[in-house]
């Protein structure tokens, strides 16, 4: 992560998410439906559903919407059936990109993803072409000024794999995806709430990007994120604003 600010990139990402707040409910609803269909509608026994419901609460989604999504997914109501699909490719300068989608029509979705890559200077890859550059893990990021020793003690005791303090003071806690919830809860009970807390695909190495390359890469990422079927976009570009 050397050469750029972890915290600046996180704030940049959060700002873009806030700009697209109206799209979040749709994406959270799809996640709730898929989680409920695969693991059942009881959040107490379905960790993925619990995380999806938390995302809904964070986005101020009404509880009735959550209940409706679970009911549709578990067969209590008729509705569209979504399935998960992942696409991989290369952005500007060979940067790695993963796009996770939920769709009711894979033919439509793959065509839209391929078109976005071709139109904006990227290349769509085959399955597994870039995923090896990422780790499926839990990630919690705390703002600069958070007590480092306290975060480290609590996180490691709760089962975290690593705690990284970046040059700008941001603290990053990494966990196995199966241990994410336990670590997050232990930190929150102690009054330490992360700015970012999610199960993610974390890039092993970042590529610093500035100038016209950064602008082109950001445009490609924006287009991919704005596709109707996109749930998440992961990449290894550290974009200098």
Secondary structure, DSSP 8 states (H G I E B T S, - for coil): -TTS-HHHHHHHHHHHHHHTHHHHHHHHHHHHHHHHHHH-S-GGG-HHHHHHHHHHHHTT--HHHHHHHHHHHTTSS-----EEEEEEEE-GGG-EEEEEEEES-HHHHHHHHHHHHHHTT-EE--TTTTGGGEEEEEEEEE-TTS-HHHHHHHHHHHT-SEEEE-TTS-EEEEEEGGGHHHHHHHHHHTT---SEEEEEEEESS-EEE-HHHHHHHHHHHHHHHHSTTEEEEEE-EEE--
